[in-house]
Amino acid sequence: MNAFYLFLAVLIPCVGGVLNPLIPWKKRSHMLIYLETLVVVNSILVWVLLLNRPEEIFTLVHFTGNLAIAFQLDGLGTVFAGLISFLWPLATLYSFEYMTKEKHEKTFFMFYTVTYGVTLGISLADNFLTMYCFYELLTLVTLPLVMHTLTREAILASRKYLYYSIGGAAFAFIGMIFLLTYGESPDFILGGVMSTATLAEGKNTFLLIYVFSFFGFGVKAAICPLNSWLPQAGVAPTPVTALLHAVAVVKSGAFAIMRLTFYCFGVDFLRGTWAQYLLMGVVMFTIVYGCSMAVKETHLKRRLAYSTISNLSYILFGVVLMTPLGLVGALSHMIFHAFMKICSFFCAGAIMHQTERHYIHQLDGFARKMPKVFAIFTVSALALMGVPGLCGFISKWNLVSAAIESQNPMAYFGIGALLLSALLTAIYMLTIVIRAYFPEKDFNYDTIADVKDPNWMMLLPLTVFAVMIVVFGLCSMPVTELLTAVAAGSF
């Protein structure tokens, strides 16, 4: 296929989203049909591109020298674009029911749809400049979504999100300048774009720049100590927080760090340096910190937010191992965590939408009244714990295997962090499940007589996510083989 279609896949949701508030819809149902058709058609286009991958690069704008906005679909981009395009139509369908109780729907869906195109721009970027531009746009288009309710809490959360994102972008910008100045190619190349001679001349300087850039992109990946914006952003509507915590924003941060490590600086230069050991320590601390905070948190969405902080550093742990198998583990957890976490967040959103209850101690006995939602939530909880037969076990197994294979002494501490995290995950997830299924003996079900499962618009996406969690857990070999080929540069 012509590489122009890569740009078209980015453009369609952006233009279609902007047009939504301008169209004088006579009925809400017409707007919903338009939006769902838009994202489904665009997802079909993306998957056609994935299956018929164009080899050439599409250059949209060439500024000067090696500065250009260009798009290309390589192996890593294929994984991220495929994940986004599969989840977005389902997330949009879910949001239709959720937003019936919210105001300013047209504006909400405008930014929600534009975010789809911007995230695709990150995944399809051919070079650092293109990725950086769309990475910045992602902050701008998701900011109105965080502050959508315009409550005091939402405004404060959006300010923190903006401040942290701008600060992170400044550090990432330093990395971009160095790479464009000293790199041998402006494009992403597996193995890195820096010459051995250039790196040898200023080794510690380039390592410092890598660390700055890592933390810059790590803001969106919620790495310690730059993660406090993420739980606070939970004040946004659940379709937004699911995007922030499972798909668009946080995964874009992890994806950018993969590009930075494997496709810009190169692991041959980074492996065994003080930069690797420093970042491994930070990542392992974040894994344990996120789980520990989740255990003590009593607000349902904030507990899941702290869980996200921990699980994102699972991905980063695979990256900082700086081996092909480490990249396989990182990519597998990026995919599987997206399904597990969007499933758990959407279950939480369904509970809040149906009952207006937000705290875990308010969920006693809910499983009898919402059997479908809590059955699906239980599947996602078990998967996050790493129970065999579900996808969370596969990605954790890949990460542990990569840690052992790396023969890095510090990686064994990472295995310990993963095991401790699994224990803490069982505590903070099963606490919710046990409360819902096994309330106290004298519990009065009349107090939750108004509780019931949501309609099909919410249940259909949840069911698909739960099925995929099981399918990936039982039939993970094709995915693992694909990711192995991506990490080896043969796909």
Secondary structure, DSSP 8 states (H G I E B T S, - for coil): --THHHHHHHHHHHHHHHHGGGS--SSHHHHHHHHHHHHHHHHHHHHHHHHT---S-EEEEEEETTEEEEE---HHHHHHHHHHHHHHHHHHHHHHHHGGGSS-HHHHHHHHHHHHHHHHHHHTBSBHHHHHHHHHHHHHHHHHHHTTT--HHHHHHHHHHHHHHHHHHHHHHHHHHHHHHH-S-SB--TT-SS-HHHHHHTHHHHHHHHHHHHHHHHTTTT-TTS-THHHHGGGS-HHHHHHHHHSHHHHHHHHHHHIIIIIII-HHHHTTSHHHHHHHHHHHHHHHHHHHHHHH--BHHHHHHHHHHHHHHHHHHHHHH-SHHHHHHHHHHHHHHHHHHHHHHHHHHHHHHHH---BGGG-TTHHHHSHHHHHHHHHHHHHHHT-TTSHHHHHHHHHHHHHHHHT-HHHHHHHHHHHHHHHHHHHHHHHHHHHHHS--TT--GGGGTT-----HHHHHHHHHHHHHHHHHHHS-HHHHHHHHHHHHT--
